[in-house]
Amino acid sequence: MRYFITLSYLGTQYAGWQIQPNADSVQSTLEKALSTILQENIEITGCGRTDAGVHAKDYVAHFDAIKPLPHSFLIGINSLLPPDIAIHQIKPVHADAHARYDAFERSYEYHLGLRKDPFSTQTAWFYPMYAQLDFNKMQAAGALLLSFEHFYPFCKTDSGLERYHCSLQKAYWEQHPNEHRWVFHITANRFLRGMVRLIVGACIQVGKGQLTLDDVRTALEYQTPLKKSLSVPAHGLFLTDVRYPY
Protein backbone atom coordinates (compact mmCIF):
# COMPACT_ATOMS: atom_id res chain seq x y z
CA MET A 1 0.00 0.00 0.00
CA ARG A 2 1.23 3.50 -0.83
CA TYR A 3 0.66 6.32 1.65
CA PHE A 4 0.90 10.10 1.52
CA ILE A 5 1.97 11.85 4.71
CA THR A 6 1.71 15.54 5.49
CA LEU A 7 4.31 16.88 7.88
CA SER A 8 6.05 19.99 9.10
CA TYR A 9 9.60 20.51 10.24
CA LEU A 10 11.98 23.11 11.58
CA GLY A 11 14.99 22.79 9.32
CA THR A 12 17.56 24.43 11.57
CA GLN A 13 19.36 21.26 12.60
CA TYR A 14 19.19 19.48 9.25
CA ALA A 15 21.24 19.49 6.07
CA GLY A 16 18.00 19.85 4.11
CA TRP A 17 15.39 17.28 3.13
CA GLN A 18 17.60 15.03 1.02
CA ILE A 19 19.68 12.23 2.54
CA GLN A 20 23.31 13.32 2.98
CA PRO A 21 26.29 10.99 3.52
CA ASN A 22 27.70 12.71 6.62
CA ALA A 23 24.88 14.86 8.00
CA ASP A 24 21.40 14.54 9.43
CA SER A 25 18.54 15.15 7.01
CA VAL A 26 14.77 15.20 7.39
CA GLN A 27 14.42 12.28 4.96
CA SER A 28 16.85 10.01 6.81
CA THR A 29 15.26 10.85 10.18
CA LEU A 30 11.80 9.97 8.86
CA GLU A 31 12.95 6.75 7.22
CA LYS A 32 14.56 5.58 10.44
CA ALA A 33 11.40 6.27 12.47
CA LEU A 34 9.08 4.69 9.88
CA SER A 35 11.27 1.60 9.56
CA THR A 36 11.26 1.21 13.33
CA ILE A 37 7.51 1.49 13.86
CA LEU A 38 6.56 -0.61 10.81
CA GLN A 39 9.39 -3.13 11.32
CA GLU A 40 10.35 -3.13 7.66
CA ASN A 41 12.75 -1.16 5.50
CA ILE A 42 10.95 2.04 4.47
CA GLU A 43 12.15 4.45 1.80
CA ILE A 44 10.36 7.77 1.52
CA THR A 45 10.01 10.19 -1.41
CA GLY A 46 9.41 13.88 -0.78
CA CYS A 47 7.60 16.52 -2.81
CA GLY A 48 10.92 18.28 -3.39
CA ARG A 49 14.24 19.20 -1.88
CA THR A 50 14.70 21.94 0.67
CA ASP A 51 18.14 23.37 1.42
CA ALA A 52 19.90 23.18 4.75
CA GLY A 53 18.13 25.36 7.31
CA VAL A 54 14.92 25.79 5.29
CA HIS A 55 11.64 24.96 7.05
CA ALA A 56 8.36 23.40 5.94
CA LYS A 57 4.89 24.06 7.32
CA ASP A 58 3.10 21.73 4.91
CA TYR A 59 5.40 19.14 3.31
CA VAL A 60 4.12 16.02 1.52
CA ALA A 61 5.93 12.71 1.04
CA HIS A 62 5.00 9.14 0.09
CA PHE A 63 6.16 5.67 1.06
CA ASP A 64 5.17 2.05 0.45
CA ALA A 65 4.54 -0.40 3.24
CA ILE A 66 3.87 -4.15 3.11
CA LYS A 67 2.32 -4.44 6.55
CA PRO A 68 -0.86 -2.58 7.54
CA LEU A 69 -0.38 0.50 9.65
CA PRO A 70 -1.13 0.21 13.37
CA HIS A 71 -4.25 2.03 14.58
CA SER A 72 -2.15 4.35 16.72
CA PHE A 73 0.28 5.12 13.89
CA LEU A 74 0.29 8.92 14.20
CA ILE A 75 0.80 8.84 17.96
CA GLY A 76 3.50 6.21 17.65
CA ILE A 77 5.48 7.80 14.83
CA ASN A 78 5.41 11.24 16.42
CA SER A 79 6.71 9.81 19.66
CA LEU A 80 9.71 8.43 17.76
CA LEU A 81 10.43 11.61 15.84
CA PRO A 82 12.41 14.51 17.35
CA PRO A 83 10.50 17.62 18.46
CA ASP A 84 11.36 19.52 15.27
CA ILE A 85 9.55 17.09 12.93
CA ALA A 86 5.82 16.30 13.16
CA ILE A 87 3.55 14.17 10.97
CA HIS A 88 0.00 15.57 10.89
CA GLN A 89 -1.85 13.33 8.46
CA ILE A 90 -1.51 10.04 6.62
CA LYS A 91 -3.77 8.67 3.90
CA PRO A 92 -3.67 5.72 1.48
CA VAL A 93 -3.34 6.65 -2.20
CA HIS A 94 -3.29 4.73 -5.47
CA ALA A 95 -0.14 2.77 -6.28
CA ASP A 96 1.09 5.25 -8.90
CA ALA A 97 0.61 8.40 -6.83
CA HIS A 98 3.85 10.36 -6.54
CA ALA A 99 4.54 13.09 -4.00
CA ARG A 100 7.01 14.89 -6.24
CA TYR A 101 5.89 14.38 -9.83
CA ASP A 102 2.14 14.72 -9.24
CA ALA A 103 2.36 18.05 -7.41
CA PHE A 104 1.15 20.84 -9.68
CA GLU A 105 1.60 23.81 -7.33
CA ARG A 106 3.98 24.75 -4.53
CA SER A 107 4.01 27.82 -2.30
CA TYR A 108 6.77 29.40 -0.24
CA GLU A 109 7.04 32.25 2.23
CA TYR A 110 10.11 34.25 3.19
CA HIS A 111 10.04 36.06 6.54
CA LEU A 112 12.01 39.28 6.93
CA GLY A 113 12.25 40.47 10.53
CA LEU A 114 12.16 44.21 11.20
CA ARG A 115 12.97 44.04 14.91
CA LYS A 116 15.48 41.92 16.78
CA ASP A 117 13.48 39.10 18.31
CA PRO A 118 15.10 36.28 20.32
CA PHE A 119 12.05 34.09 19.63
CA SER A 120 12.38 34.19 15.84
CA THR A 121 16.13 33.89 15.31
CA GLN A 122 15.61 30.53 13.55
CA THR A 123 12.51 31.43 11.54
CA ALA A 124 13.02 34.98 10.20
CA TRP A 125 15.98 36.92 8.83
CA PHE A 126 16.42 40.02 10.94
CA TYR A 127 17.15 42.98 8.65
CA PRO A 128 18.03 45.99 10.83
CA MET A 129 18.40 48.33 7.83
CA TYR A 130 14.80 47.83 6.70
CA ALA A 131 14.16 51.60 6.92
CA GLN A 132 16.39 51.97 3.86
CA LEU A 133 14.07 49.73 1.83
CA ASP A 134 11.35 51.05 -0.45
CA PHE A 135 8.52 48.58 0.09
CA ASN A 136 6.63 49.69 -3.03
CA LYS A 137 9.65 49.01 -5.24
CA MET A 138 10.03 45.57 -3.66
CA GLN A 139 6.37 44.92 -4.39
CA ALA A 140 6.88 46.01 -8.00
CA ALA A 141 9.86 43.66 -8.34
CA GLY A 142 7.71 40.74 -7.21
CA ALA A 143 4.90 41.69 -9.60
CA LEU A 144 7.38 41.95 -12.49
CA LEU A 145 8.18 38.24 -12.19
CA LEU A 146 4.64 37.28 -13.21
CA SER A 147 5.31 38.54 -16.74
CA PHE A 148 8.01 35.92 -17.34
CA GLU A 149 8.23 32.13 -17.64
CA HIS A 150 11.99 31.46 -17.61
CA PHE A 151 14.15 32.26 -14.57
CA TYR A 152 17.80 31.58 -15.32
CA PRO A 153 18.87 34.73 -13.38
CA PHE A 154 17.37 33.20 -10.23
CA CYS A 155 18.98 29.76 -10.29
CA LYS A 156 22.20 28.70 -8.57
CA THR A 157 24.98 28.55 -11.12
CA ASP A 158 25.99 24.99 -10.21
CA SER A 159 22.47 23.55 -10.51
CA GLY A 160 23.15 21.66 -13.77
CA LEU A 161 19.63 22.32 -15.07
CA GLU A 162 18.80 22.33 -18.77
CA ARG A 163 15.45 24.12 -18.50
CA TYR A 164 14.49 27.14 -16.44
CA HIS A 165 10.76 27.31 -17.14
CA CYS A 166 8.42 27.93 -14.19
CA SER A 167 4.77 29.02 -14.21
CA LEU A 168 4.33 31.60 -11.46
CA GLN A 169 0.87 32.29 -10.07
CA LYS A 170 1.72 34.62 -7.17
CA ALA A 171 4.66 36.78 -6.13
CA TYR A 172 3.96 39.55 -3.61
CA TRP A 173 5.06 41.09 -0.33
CA GLU A 174 2.83 41.50 2.71
CA GLN A 175 3.41 43.71 5.73
CA HIS A 176 2.72 42.40 9.24
CA PRO A 177 3.26 45.45 11.48
CA ASN A 178 2.05 43.72 14.64
CA GLU A 179 4.66 41.02 14.14
CA HIS A 180 7.36 43.45 12.98
CA ARG A 181 8.03 41.57 9.78
CA TRP A 182 7.48 41.56 6.03
CA VAL A 183 6.59 38.30 4.32
CA PHE A 184 7.17 37.43 0.68
CA HIS A 185 4.69 34.96 -0.87
CA ILE A 186 5.38 33.04 -4.05
CA THR A 187 3.51 30.20 -5.79
CA ALA A 188 4.53 28.24 -8.90
CA ASN A 189 4.31 24.81 -10.45
CA ARG A 190 8.03 24.27 -9.78
CA PHE A 191 11.06 26.12 -8.46
CA LEU A 192 14.69 26.16 -9.50
CA ARG A 193 17.49 25.48 -7.06
CA GLY A 194 17.89 28.49 -4.75
CA MET A 195 15.27 30.40 -6.74
CA VAL A 196 13.17 31.87 -3.91
CA ARG A 197 16.15 33.06 -1.88
CA LEU A 198 17.65 34.75 -4.95
CA ILE A 199 14.32 36.40 -5.83
CA VAL A 200 13.93 37.74 -2.29
CA GLY A 201 17.51 39.01 -2.47
CA ALA A 202 16.77 40.81 -5.73
CA CYS A 203 13.64 42.40 -4.24
CA ILE A 204 15.73 43.70 -1.33
CA GLN A 205 18.37 45.05 -3.71
CA VAL A 206 15.67 46.83 -5.72
CA GLY A 207 14.17 48.20 -2.51
CA LYS A 208 17.59 49.47 -1.43
CA GLY A 209 18.40 51.01 -4.81
CA GLN A 210 21.23 48.60 -5.64
CA LEU A 211 19.23 47.27 -8.60
CA THR A 212 16.54 48.89 -10.70
CA LEU A 213 13.39 47.29 -12.04
CA ASP A 214 14.89 47.68 -15.50
CA ASP A 215 17.93 45.67 -14.36
CA VAL A 216 15.65 42.81 -13.31
CA ARG A 217 13.52 43.09 -16.44
CA THR A 218 16.55 43.01 -18.74
CA ALA A 219 18.04 39.99 -16.97
CA LEU A 220 14.76 38.12 -17.38
CA GLU A 221 14.22 39.18 -20.98
CA TYR A 222 17.69 38.08 -22.05
CA GLN A 223 18.11 35.28 -19.47
CA THR A 224 21.40 36.66 -18.21
CA PRO A 225 22.74 36.97 -14.65
CA LEU A 226 21.90 40.06 -12.63
CA LYS A 227 24.76 42.53 -12.25
CA LYS A 228 24.44 41.99 -8.49
CA SER A 229 23.13 38.84 -6.87
CA LEU A 230 22.03 38.26 -3.29
CA SER A 231 20.89 34.93 -1.84
CA VAL A 232 19.20 35.60 1.48
CA PRO A 233 19.79 33.27 4.46
CA ALA A 234 17.93 29.96 4.50
CA HIS A 235 16.34 30.27 7.93
CA GLY A 236 13.69 32.77 6.79
CA LEU A 237 12.28 30.42 4.16
CA PHE A 238 9.25 28.12 4.54
CA LEU A 239 7.55 25.69 2.18
CA THR A 240 3.91 26.37 3.06
CA ASP A 241 1.68 24.45 0.64
CA VAL A 242 1.77 21.67 -1.96
CA ARG A 243 -1.23 20.93 -4.20
CA TYR A 244 -2.26 17.74 -6.02
CA PRO A 245 -4.99 16.99 -8.55
CA TYR A 246 -6.51 14.35 -6.25
N, C-alpha and C positions, 0 to 999 in steps of 0.2 A: 504494500500500500504506500502511495506517495502522500506526503503531508506538506502543507504550507504552514509556516509559523510566522507570527508577527512579533517583533521584539524591539526593544530599545536598549541603547547602551551609551555609556559615557566613555569616550574613546581615549581619555587622557593617558591611561596606563598601557595602551595597546599600540602595536606597530601597524595599525590599520585592520581592515576586515580580513584580508587575505593571509593565509598561512605563510609564515616566514621561518627560515631554517634556524635562526638563533634568537628569536624574540617571540614574545607572547602576542597572539592575535585573537580577535573575536571569534573567528572561524574555528581555530584550534581549540579554544576554550569550550565552545559549544559542542564540538564533536566529541570531546572527552566526556562531557557531562551526559550527552545523549547516549553514547556507547555504554556508559556506566549504568544508567537507569534502564535501558532496554536490553542490556546484556548481549549486545551484538555490535559488530563494527559499523558505525554510522559515518557516512560522508555527507556533508551538507553543502548546498550550492546557494549562494547569496544573490540578491537582485543587482549587485554591483559592488565594486571596490570602493572603500573609503580610505583615505590616507591616514597615516599615523596622527593621532590626536583629534581626528574628526569624530563627531558624535552622530547618533541616529535616534530620532524620536519614534520613527515608524519604519522599521526595516523589515523586509520580507525575505525568507529563505525557504528552500524545500529540501526534504530528505526522504529516503525510502527505508521502510522497516519491514522485516519479515514477521516479527511477532506483533500481536495487537498491543496497543498502548494501554497501560494501566489506567484505571478510572481516576486515580489521583495524579495523573501525569503532570499537570501544571504545577501543583503544589510540590511534587517531588523534584521536578527538574529545576525549579527556582530555588529550592533549598540547596541544590548542588552547585548552582552558579554563584559567582562572586556578586557582591552588592551592586557592581556597576554594569551588570547585564541582567535584563529581565525579559522573560517570554510572557506575552499577554494573551495570545490566542493561538490555537492550533486547529486546523481543519483538514479533512481528507480531500484530495483533488484527484482528477483523472490522471492516468499513468503518464501522459505526455506533457502535463503542465510543467512549466519551467519558470522559476522565480526571476531569472535574468532575461531570457529571450522573449517572454510573453508580456513583460511590462511595457506599456505604451506611454507612460507619463511618470516623471519623477520631479519632485520639488525639493528645493533647498532653501535654507535661511542662513544669512550671515549676521551675527550680532556684534554691533560696534558700541562699546561702552563709552559713555560721556563723562562718567564720574568714577573715580577709583572705588572699587567695591570688593572687599575681601571675600564676599560670598559668590562672586561670579568670575573669579580669576581663571577658572578652567572652562568657562562657557561663553565668554565674551572677550573681544579684544579691546582693551582700554586704550582710547585714543585721546590723550590729554589736549591735543591741539585742534580739537574739533571746531573751535570758534573760528579757525581759519578756513573752514570748509563752507562752500556755497552749496547748500542742500538742493536748491533748484537745479543747479548745473549737474549735480550727481543724479538727480531724478531724470534729467534730460539724457544723460549718458546711458542710463538703463533703458529708457524708452527707445533710444536709437538702435539698440540691439535687435529689436523686433522687426526691423526692416531688412534683416540679413538672415541667410541660411547656412553660411559657411564661416567657421570661427578659428581659422588657423592662428590669428594673433593671440588667441586665448587658450593655447594648448602648450603644455610643457614641451620643450624642444627635443627631449629624448624619449618622446612617447612612442615613436615608431609607427604612427598611424598613417594610413593611406587616404583616408577620407575624413573630412572635417565638417560634414553636414550635420546640423542639429535643427530641429523645428521648435523654436521658442514660442511659448504661449503667454508667459508673464515675465516681466523683469522690472521691478519697481522698489523704491525705498519707502519705508514707513517710519514715522517718528513715534516714539513712546516716551513722552516727557515724564510721566510718573515713574518710569523705570530707568530714566536717564540713559536711554540707548536708542540708536537707530538700527532698524532691521532691514536687510535687503532680501527680497523674495524673488525667486526665479524658478520657472517651471519649463521643462522641455521633454522631448521624447527620449533624449540621451544627452550625456555630457562627456566632453573630452577630458583627458587627464589634467587635473589642476585648473580646469576652466573657471569654476565659480570663484576661486580665490584670486585668479588673475583679473576677472571682470570686476570684482569688488575693488581690487587695487587700482584698476583704471578709473573707476568712478571716483575714488578718493583723489587720485591725481588730477582729474578734471575739476573736482570741487576745490582743490587747492591751487589751481591755475598752472600746474606743471604739464598738463596736456590740455588741448582744446577739443571741442566736439569734432572739429574738422580733422584733427589728428586721428581720432578714433574712427571716424567715417572713412577716411582715406585708407587706413590699415585694413578695414573690413572690405572695402571695395576692391582693393588690389591684393588682398590676402598676404600682407606683408607684416613683419613684426612692428610693434609700436616703438617709437623712438625712446620711450622709457617704459619699463615694465616693473610692476610691483605685485608680488604674490603675498597676500596677507596671511597672518598666522593661522594655523589649522584649527586652533581651539575655539574660534568663533563660529565655526561652520557646523550646521546640522542638516542631515537628510531628514525631511519631515513627512514625506508622503510618497507612496508608490502605487500606481493604479494598474489594474488588469481588466481585460475584457470579460471576465467571468467572476 
